[in-house]
Amino acid sequence: MKIAFIGGGNMARAIIGGLVAKGAAKSTDITVIEPDASARLRLLAEFGVRAYEAPGPELAGTEAVILAVKPQNMREAVEKAASAVGDALFISIAAGIRLADLARWLGGRARLVRAMPNTPALVHAGITGLYAPEGVGQADRTAAETLLAAVGATLWFDKEGDLDAVTAVSGSGPAYVFYAIEALEQAARELGLAEGASRSLALWTFVGATKLAIERGEDPATLRAQVTSKGGTTEAAVRVLEASGVKGHFATAVKAACERSRELGDELGKA
């Protein structure tokens, strides 16, 4: 499959690296349009892909185009690329850009998929939410899933509006995890532990707990109960968290992120 990336930033690089490493695509079949000269040189050095400053004849014959530019730059980028690309599948990984607006900017094209990956994709441990309108065929859906699976797990959603929630949960989610790691590390230091030990304990506790939850497949509440002995240290800590309403505040924060995603969709669609 001949693949083009509009934008050669970190997420594009991660997907390219995953595709090449897994043998899902040859570097010679990948074209990147990236205005920044240093970014183009880096792509050439790392992967040996074809990289150009602007769309042109080199995009002819492209079968799938991954739109990896900033949301505020999307309209200008796709309008420039549309005239150079034939009948290709377009996959947007830009937060907030709705497919109706993307189709309008692309002159009415219908082979569109919207994807919401998250930053752990940079280490090929991400998860991507995917949505496609009913008119998009199974071959295009499979192609989109294959491309995004290069950087982690994938999940399909039936409604485009669900991707606002995906953005709030997994798209913004790494920041919540880092916030919790910060808090645990800070608590460790306040208890007198050295900085290096505090960070290692916090990081590996999250890594191990997540791995355990994935491999056991049990409800997180069940796993938490297994660690929480009656009258023990964990129960004392959880009691404080519950009394402070941490879980409720967390849900409120995620809902705020979801609402902001909807607002951004409205704002970006006015372009």
N, C-alpha and C positions, 0 to 999 in steps of 0.2 A: 504494500500500500504506500502510495506517495502522500506524505504528510507535510503540511506547512504550519508553522507557528508564526502568528503575528504578535511579536513581542518576544524578547529573549531573556527575560528576567529569571529570578530564582525558581519560580514554579515551572516555567517552561524548561529550564535546565534540568530540573528534577525529573520531569516526565520524559525528556529525551534520554537522560541517563538510564532511567528504568527500562525504557523500551529497548535500548541498545543492549543493556546488560542481560535482559531476559530473552533476547533474540526475537522480540516481537516486531522489530523494524531495523532496517539497515541504515547506518548513518548517511549513506549516499542517497537514500530515498527521503531524507528529511531536509526541508528548506526552512530557514528562519529569516523573517524580516525584522531587523533590529536597527534603528537609526543610530544608536550609540556605537562608535567605532571600537572602543575598548571591549564592549560586550560581544561584538561580533568576533573579534580576535580570540576572546576567551572560548567562545563556542567552537570555533575552528580548531583551537588547540586541544580542547577537551574531547570533542566528539567527532571532528572531521566532517561536520555537516556543511551544507551549502548555506552561506549567510550573506544577506544583501541589505543595503541601506533602505530601499523602498521597493514596493511591489512592482513587478514587471513581468515580462514573458516567461521568466523562470517558474512562475506559478501555474503555467498551463499544464493541464493533466493532473493537477493535485486532486486527490480523492477525499481528503479530510483536512479541514483547517481548524486549528485550535487558537482561539482568540485569548491571548494572555497579556492584554494590556490593562492599564488602570481604567476603572469604570469611566472616569471623567474624560478619558481619551478615546473611548470605544467608538463613538460615532465617526470621528475623523478617520480612525484606523480602518474600520470596515468599509467605509465608502471608497477609500483608496484601493483596498484589496479586492472589492467586489468586481470591478471591471477587469481585473487580471485573472480571476479564478472562474473556471467554468462551473459545471453542475457538481458542486462538492458539498459534503456534509460540513456544517459549521458547528463547532462546539465552543460555547462561551464558558470561561472559568472566572469571569468577572462578577464580583458580588453586586447584587442590586439590579443588574441589567435584565429586564424582562424580555421574553422572546418576541412579543408583539412589537416592541420598539426595535429590537435587533432586526426583525424581518422587514420593518419599514425602512431602516437604514440600508438594508441589503437589497432593496428594490423588490420586495415581495417574495423572497426565497422561503421555501417551506421545510427544507432539510436542516432542521435546527435542533440542537440539544443544549440544555443548560446544566452546568455542573458546578458544584460547590465543594472544592477540596479544602483541606486545612493544612497548616504549616508543617505538621509531622510528615507530610508528603516529601518534604525536603530530605528526609532520611528514609524514605520509602516505607513509612509506617503511618500513613495518613488514612483518612476515610473520606470518601467523596459521595455526596448526594447528587443524584441524577434525575432529570425530568425531560421528557420529550412529549410533544403533542401527539394526539392519536394518529395523525397522518404520517408520522415518521415510522418507516418500516423496521422490521426486526433486524435486517442486515445493518442498518445505520445504528440501531440501538446496541447491537453486539460490537460494532466497531468503536463506538464511544466508550462502552464499558471496558473493552480491551485496552484502549489508550489510557484511561484513567486508572485501571488496575495496575499499571506499571508503577504506581507510587503508593499502593495500599488497597484497602478494601473498598467496595462500592455498594451503594444501596439505591434502588430506584424508588421514586415517589410518584403517586398518581396525580397530584395537583401541584401546579407551579408555585402556588402560595405556600406550600409546605417548605419550600427552599428558604423562606424567611426564617422559619423555625430551625431548619438545618444550619443556617448561618449563625443563629444565636446559640445553638447547642454545640455543634462541632466546629464550625468555622471560627467562632470566638472562643470556643472551649479551651484551647491550649492556654489562653491567658488566665482563665480561671484556675487551671491546674498549677500554672507557675505561681499564681497568687497564693495558693494553698501551700506550695512548696516553700515560698518565701516565709509564710507564717510559721510553718513547722521548724524551719531553719532558725528563725529568730527566737522561737521558744527554746530551742536547744542551746543557743548561745546564752540566753538569759538564765538558763539552768547551769551555766558554767562550763559547757563543752567548748572545745576549740572550734574555730571557724571551719577548718577543713573537715573535721569529724561531723560537725553539725550539717554541713551540706551533703556529705556522703550518706548520712543516716536519712535525711529527708528525701533525697533523690531515690535511693534504692528502696526505701519503704514504698514509694509510689510505683516504681517499676515492679517490685515483687507483688504488691497487692493487686495491681492491674493484671499481671500475668496469672495470678491465682484465680481471679474472678473470670478471666477468659477461659482458662483450662477447666475449671470446675463447672462453669456454666450455671452456677447457682445464683439466686437472687442476692443482690448486694446486702439487703437487710439481713438475710440468713447468714451470710458470711460475717457481717458485723456482729451478729449475736454470738457466733462461735468464738469470737475474740473477747467478748464482754462477759467476764465472770461476775456473778452476783457478789456485790460488796468489794470488787477488785478495783485496780487502778483505772482500767479502761472505762468502767461504769462511772467512775468519778468524773472523768473527762467528758464523756458523752452527756452526762447530766448537765454540765455547764453549757455545752453547745446547744442542747435542747432548750434550756431555760432562756438562752439568748436569742432563740428563734433563728438560728443560723440557716436551717433548711428552708424556712419560709423566705428569708432575705435572699437566699441563693436563687430561688424560683423567681422572685420579683426582679432580680438583676437580669436573668436570662430573658424574661418577658420584655424588659426594657430594650434589650439588644434586638429582639425580634421586631418590636415596634419601630425601632430605628431603621432596620433593614427595609421595612415596608415604606417608610418615609423616603429613604434613599432611592427606592425604585420609582416613586412618584417624581422625585426631583430630577433624576437622571433621564426619565422618559420624556421630559419636557424639551430636551435638546433637539 
